[in-house]
């Protein structure tokens, strides 16, 4: 296996990003395809410094640090080249120290594996340390591909964090004995990277949750069957204050009928989590005093509650979010966010990070026509200062509003979605694209979308359907999922195209479909179901054959879960576009990275071969060294250019 290499520190300063357009001709594909200038950001505990991760050529990344308030330019302190090492993100462990995750995607024999390493570095780029996997005197009998993950950045001592890590199982030299492997919880000193075990290794432990002050309160144990495969069930246990004994809490599976914990409030001595209420996800609290009392915090009658809102390095939970809006538990914070919303004229506003005392906050704000910008809010001074743009290349580019709509499916069901028309267009008899989302266990949201905005810029109307099989609308909408109930999901997708024609928005001769991942599958399968509706098909990293997908997961611990997700029966063949390639009557263009761990590039290769064998027009573009997300600005720009040209039906 190729080892992830840690890069050397860089000392060159870079100029601040500018949103001004040059006098050269605007390159829409390059501007919209560019990676975000800020991919992750963190505020130091004292609120004096900002660290963020930004692109650095190809798939490369850099860590930038800037001292706030002195008008200094951000300086890169570390760089990665993206081949294969990339920086996932950094957070402060003290006012002067950062802990970062570096990861890579590599090929190992016939498998593609994800591996990661944890590094610590001072704010000036010095004193770089790498966390080493704990080893004894024996010989490793298993491979660990990562250093673990941080569960508490506020472990009680400055510079210390709590990390959940995998202990390598080893055979003892010269004996038949073996050192037991499993998951530990370690206290790691980020100055020295020395670690001590806080929770002893257990092979079934997959999760720990603390109170944000270094105290372990909840443990999650993954259930396996007799063959060592995951069953999809996680059993949770909790501790009362000042007690080491584990008490049973809940057993969670994909039905979410029992409490699924996400965080702990040490002041109230409760856990916050989710479980189903009337078929939709709702937020609850769970008493950790031994009573196990559950209290409903918030339920949305129309949508699943999508997640909790966290603040600060202690990951304090302050509210919940759903498609219906954000709800804050603390009245003072609710009032504050309302005031910020008024000051920033609406849109989407979130707290990215804060100082330890919550007096300084890093705020992100954006909308459908604003890719986003970061602000520093000083609660004491009452000031709100803009720091940087998420996509400076688009600062002066007219963007298109995204409108919430619904359309009638063939069975009479009203399907929600989002319609975006080209800037200034009346939206009548124009080229149009249906753009189904990935997942399928996902959904589209209102807000900026680089793919949507690029196509709108190029003169296309874009409709994003939240077809049945999408998440966020409860069990009745999700059905079994978008694979087992593909006929319903794909029916909703094709009905989105018919809606565009029926309403006079789309020129029927210039209606196409574009999708990524499951969306790519949906695009291809839509052309199977109705061969004449869409005149062009673009599929990025698509799954094309369900049975092959199941076989690809053979030997991995999630194999039974994939088999369960796909199911068995006639729908597997009928719902696999590669098995129905002869039915497709229109040109197909596909893109795929050859290091895609989510969906193997072999899925696109198989689809391409089946189409060509059937005498169909098919083109496949493979990007060497890129994964499922094609996180390379040049590759994305090329994909956009080729897609726009392909979808422009003469």
N, C-alpha and C positions, 0 to 999 in steps of 0.2 A: 504494500500500500504506500502511496506517495505521502510523505510526511508534510504537514503544513509548516511552512517556514515563516518565522517571524521576521519582519522587515526592520531595517535600520531607521533611526530617527532622521527626520529632515529638518533643516534649519532655515530654509528659504521662506521669506514672507511672500504672500501673494496679495495682489490688489483686491479691494472689495469688489464684489460682483455689481455690475451695473445693469439697470433695466433699459437703458437707452438703446434704440435701434441704430445700427450703423447706416451709412449711406448706400451700402451694398443692398442688392435685392434680397428681400426677406425670404429666408429658407424655412418654410413652415414645417417641413418634416424634421429638420434639425432642431427647431425651437420646441416643438411639441414632444418630440422623441427624447429630448435631453433628460437625463436623470435629475431628480430634485437636487437643488443646491444644498439643502439641509435635509439629511435623511434621518437624523436622530439628534436630539439636543438635551442637555442637562445643565442645571444651575447648581453652583457650589452651595454647600450648606449655609455659608454666611452670606450668600447672594452676591458676592463680589466678582465672580468669574463665570463665564459661559464656555462650555465645551460642546462641540457638535461634530458630527461625521458628515462629510461631503464627498462628492465624486472626485476622482483623480485619474481620469483617463481610462478608457475601456471599462473593465469591471473593477478597477482599482478604487481605493478609498483613502481618505486622509482624516486625521483627527485635528481639529482646529480648536485653539483656546484663545479667548480674548478677555482682557480685564475690562469690566464694564465701567463706564463713566469717565474714561480717560481718552476717548476718541482714537484709541489705537486700532490698527487693522488686525484682523484675526490672523494668527500664524499657525501653519501646520506643524505639529510636533512629531507626528508619525505618519508614515504612508504605507500602503500596501499596493502591490501591482495587479492584484486580482487573478494571478495565475499560479496557484489557485487561491491564495490567501486574500480574504476580504474582511473588512472591519464591520462587524454587526452593530456595535453600539458601545458607548461608554457611560459610566455614571461615577459620580464622586463618592469616595469613601471617607474623605476628609476635605478640608478646605484647600489642600495642596496635592491630593492624590486621586488618580483615576483608575478604575478597573474596567477593562475592555474585553470584549469577546472577538476573536479572530476566527473565521471559519473558511472552509474550502469544500468544494465538491470535486471528487476525483474518481477515476475509474480503477477498480480493483478486480482483476480478472474480468469476469463478465458482468460484475455488479458495479453500480454507481453508488458511492457512499458519501455521506456528509460527515465531516469531522471538524472539531473546533478546539481552540486553545484559549486560555485565559491569561491575560497579561495585565500588569500594573505599571503605571508610569507617573512621574511627577508632572505637574502642570506645565513645566518648561521643557518636557521631553526627556529629562534625565532619569536615572535610577530605574531603568527598565528591568522588570522581573517577569519570568514566565512561571506559571503554576505547573509543577510537575506532578504526574500521576504517582500516587503512593505505591511503592513497591517494597516487598520484603526481601528475603534472601533466596526465595524460590524462583521457579520458572513459571512465567505466565501461561495459563492454559485457555485464556480468552482474550479478546481484543476489546478495548474501550476506545471509542471514537471521539470522546469529548472530556473536558475537565469538569463538567457539571454546570449548574446554574445557581445564581445567587437568589436566596429566598429572603434575605434581610440585610439591607445596607446600613442598618443602624443597630449593630450587634452589641452595643453597650460600651465599646471602647473605640476611640477615633482610629480610623484606618482598618478596622476589623469588619469582616462580613461573615454571614453564615451561608454556606454553599451546600447544596445537595449534590453528592458525587458518587460515582460508581467505583467500588473497590475491586481491583483486579483479583480474580481467583488464581492462586498459584499452587503448584506442586512443590513440596518441600524437597530441597536438594538431598539426595541420598536416602530418601525414605518414601513410603507409600502415602504419607500424610499430605493433606492439602490445606492451604490457608483458605478459609471461607471467603467468597466474594459476596458482593451485594451492595446495597445503597447505604451510604453513611450521610450524616449531616456534620459538616466540619466548620470549625471556627478558623478562618484564614486571616492571617496578618498580611495585609497587602503591601507593607513595607518590605517584609522579608520573604513573603509567600510561604511561610511555614504554616502548617495546619495541624490542628488537634481535633480528635473526634469528639463530637458532642452527643451524637446518637449512633449507637453501634450498628454494624452492617446487617441488613435484612435483604434477602433477594427479592421479596415481593413489594418492597416500599418504592413508590413512584413519586411521592409528594410529601412535603412538609409545609406547614403554614405557621408563621410566628405572629406575635402581636405587634411587630414593628419596633420592638425594644429588646430583641434578642432572646425572647422567651418562646420556646416551641410549644404550641398549643394543639395542633392538628396534624395527624398523619394519615396519608392515603396509601392503601395497599392494593396493587393490581392483582386481580384473580386470573390464574392460568389453569388450563385444563391439564389432563394427565400426560399430554404429549408436549407440554411446555408452550402452548400457544395462548395468546391473550383471549379472554372470553368477552372483553368489553365491559366488565364489571370492576368498579373500584370501591373498596370498602373503606370508610372513614372512621377514625377514632379521635377522641379528644382528651385533653387533660384539664382538670380543674386547676385553679391557681395554686401554686406551691405544692403540687402533687405530681409524682412521676408516673402514676398508673394510667394506662390507656383505657378509656371507656368507649363502648361502641356508640357511634353517631348515626351512620346511614350507609346504605348500599346503593350506589349510583350506576345506572346503565343508560342506554340510549333513550329509554322511556322517560328519564328524569322525574320519576314519581317521588323520589326521596330527596332530601336536602343535599345540595352540592355546594360545599363551602369554598369561598374565594378569599376571605380575609377575616381578621379579628380586630375588634375594637376593645383595647385594654381598659378603657374607662368604663364602658358599659358591661364588660365581661361577656360579650356575645360574639358569635361568628356571623358574618354576612354571607349569603349564598342564594342559590336559585333552586326552584323546583316548579313543576307544572301546577297550574291552577286553571281549571276549565279548558284544558288543552293548550294553554299558552304559558310561556315562561314568566314567572313572577319572582320578585325579590323578597327574601325573608331574613329574619334574624333568628339565631339559635342560641339559647342560653347555655353558657359553659359552666354553670354552677352545680351541675349534676341533675338538674330537673329536665333538661332537654326541651324546654318550652320553646315553641316556634311562634313567631309573630310575623304577620304579613306587613311588609314595608311599603310595597308598591306593586300594583298590577295595572296594565294597560288593557282596556277592553277590546282593542283592535289589533294590537301588536304584541309580540314577545318583548319582554324587557331584555335589551341587548347586552348590557354589561354594566359594571360599576365604574364610577368616576374616582380616580385615585389622585392623591396629591402628596408631594414631598418624597424624600428617600425612605421614609417609614411606611410608604404606601398606605397612608390613611385613606379609608373609604369615606367619601363625603356625599355621595349621591349615586343615582342610577341614570341610565340613558336608554331611550327607546326611540322608535321612529316618530312617536308622538311628542318628543321633547326630552329635556333633561330635568330631573327632579333632584333638588339638593336637600340633604337631611338637616344641615345647619342653617338656621334662618339668616344669620349674618352673611354666610357665603352665598346664599340664595339672593339676598339683596345686592351683594357685591357683583355677582354675575349678571344680574338684571341691569345694573348701572353700566357695566362694561359693554353689554349688548347694545344699550342705547348710544354709548359713546362711539362704538364701532359700527353703528347703523345696521345691526342685525347680522344675518348669516350664521355661520357655525363658529362658536367660540369655545375654546377648551384651555384648561390649565395644564401645560406641559410639565412643569416642575415648579418648585418653590424653594425658598430658603427654609432653614429649619424652623424659624419662628413665624413663617408664613407672611412676613412683612414685604418680601420681594417675590414676585411671581413671573414666570415665563409664560406668556400667553400666545396662543396661536389663533388666528382668525382668518376665515376664508368663506367662499361661497361658490355658487355655480359659475360665476363670472370673475372670480378672484381665486387664483391658485393657492393663495395663502401667504401670510406674513407673520413674523414673530415680533412680539412687543415685550418690553420690560415694564411691569406695573409695580410701582413703589407705593404701597398702601400708606406709609407714614407721610410721604411728601405729596401723595395724591397725584402722581405723574404717570403718564402712559407714553413711553417712547418706543417708536418703531426701531427694530434692530436689523432685520434682514428679510429678504424675500425668498419664498420657497422656489419660485421659478422666475428669476429676473429676466429671462429671455422673452417672457410674455407680458411684461409690465405695460407696454404701450400697444399691445395687440387687442383689437376688439374681440371679445368672447361672446358666446351665445347663451342666452338664458335657457335653463332647463325647466321644463314645465311638467308638473305631475298630471297624468291623464289616466283614464281607464278605457278599456275597449271590451267589446262583447266577444267571447269565445264561441265556438260552434255549438256548445251545449247550453249557451245562455249565460254562463258565468262571466262576471265582470272581472277582468284581469288588470291589475294596476301596473303602471310603468311610467317611464319618463321620456318625453319628447323634446328634442333639441333641434331647432331650425337654424339654418345659416344666418349669421348676423345680417339684419336688414331685409331678410326674405319674408315674403308673404306666405311661403310654404304651400304653393300650389303647383302641382304637376312638375315636380323637380326630382332629381336623383335621390334615392333614399336607401338607407341601410337599417336592417334589424340587427341589433347587437345584443344577443343573449349573454348573460353573465356566466362565470365559471362556477365551480363547486361540485355538484349542484347545490350543496348545502351552504348556500350564501344568498345574497340578494343585492340588488343595486340600490344606492342611496342618492338623495339629492346632494349635489355638490360638484366640484370641479372633477372632470375626468379627462385625462390627456388624449385618450383615443377618441372619445366623443367630440371633444373640441377641435381636434385635428380634422376629422371628417366634416364637421360643420363649417370649418374654415375653408374647406375645399368645395363647398357647395352642396353637401349632402344633408338631408334630414336624417336624424338618427333616433330610432325608437329602441329603448331598453325595456324589455318586458320582464316583470317579476312573475314569471310563469309558475304554475302549480308544481311543487317540488322545491321552490325557493324557501329559505328559512325566514323567520321574522313575523310570520302571519299565523302561527299556531299549527297544531297537528293536522287539522282538517285541510289546510292548504298544502302542507308538506307531503301529504299522502304517504306512500311507503318510501319513496325517494325518486329522484329524476331518472334512475336507471330502471328499477322494477316497474315504475309507472311512466315509462318514457313516452307512451302514446299520448298521455294527458299533457306532459310537459312540452313535447314537440308540437302537439296540437295547438297549445297556447302560443308557441313561437311562430308557427305558420299563420295563425290567426292575427298576429301582430302585423305581418306583411299585408294580409288582406285588409286590415283596418286602414293602413296607409293608402292603399289603392282606393278603397271605398270612400274615404274622406277627401279624395282628390289631392292628397299631399304628394303621393308618389306617382311619378310617371311609371306605369306598369312595365314599360320596356327597359326601365333603368332602376329596378328594384333589386337589391342584393342583400347578402347576409354575411356578417363577419363575427367570428367568435374565437375565444381563447380558452384552452383547457376543456372543461365541460361545454363551454360556449362553442368551441370548435367542433366538438361532437354534435351539438345541437344544430350547428350550421350544416354539417354534412348530412345528418339524419333528416333534416328538413327537406333537403334536396332529394332524398329517397322517398319521403312521404308524398311530396307534391313536386314532381320533376319540372314543372313549368312556372312555378310561382317566382322563384328567385333566379335572376339571370346570371349571377356570378356568386361563387362561394369562396370565402377566405377562412381558413382554419389555422389557428396558431396553437401548437402543442396539443393537438386533439387526441382524445381517446377514440379509437375507431373499431375495436373489436373487444367485446366484454370477456369472451372466453379466454382470449390471449392474455388479458389483464389479470385474470385469476391465476393463470399459469405462471405469469411473471412474478407473482408474490409467493410462489411455492418456496418453502424453506424459511421465509421471514415470519416473525412472531405474530404479525397481523394477518396472516393468510386466512384464518377462519372468518375474520371480520370483513375482509374483502369479499369472500365467498357469500357471506350473509348479506352484505350490502347489494351485491349484484343479483343474487338469487340464481335459480335454475329453472329451465323451462324454455318454451318456444320464444319467449321475449328476448332471450340472449342472442339468438341468431337474427331474429327479425329486427331487433333494435341495434344491430351492429352495422354501421354503414359500409365497412369493408366487405361484409358478407352480402351486401345489397348493392355493390358498386355499379352493376349493370343497369340499375334503375336511374342512375344520375344522368341527366341530359345536358348539363351546363358545365362550363369550364370551372376547374377547381385549382386554387392556389393555396399551398400549405407552407408554413414555416415551423422549424423545430430546432432546438438546441440539442447537440449530441450528448450533453451531460445532464439531461433532464431526468431527475430522480422521481418526480411526481408522475409523469407519463413518459414511458420509454419512447425514444425516437423511432424504435422499431414499429410503433403503432402507425406513425405517418408513412414510414417506408412501405409497410404492408398495404396501407390504403392506396398509396401511389402506384404500387405494382398491380393491385386489383383493378384500379381504374384504367391503367394503360392496357392491361390484358383484355379489358372489355372494350377497347377502342375509344376511350373517353379522353378528353383534354385535361391533363393534370400536370402540375409543376410543383416540385418540392424543393424548398430552399433550406439547407441544413447549415446551422451556425456551429462550427467547431469550438469546443471549450465553453459554450454557454449552457445555462440550465433552463428551467421551466419559465423563468421570468424575463429572460433576455435582458439582463441588467447591464446593458452596454449602449451608450447613447448613439454611437454610430450604427450599430446593428438595428436599433429601434428606428432610427431615421431612415435607413435603407428599407426596412420592412414597411414603413408608412408610405414611402415614395412608390414602391412597387405595388402596394395594395391600392393606393389611390389611382394609379395608372390602370391597373387591372379592373377596378370597379367602375371606371369611367366608360360605360357602355356607349358606343357610338350609334 
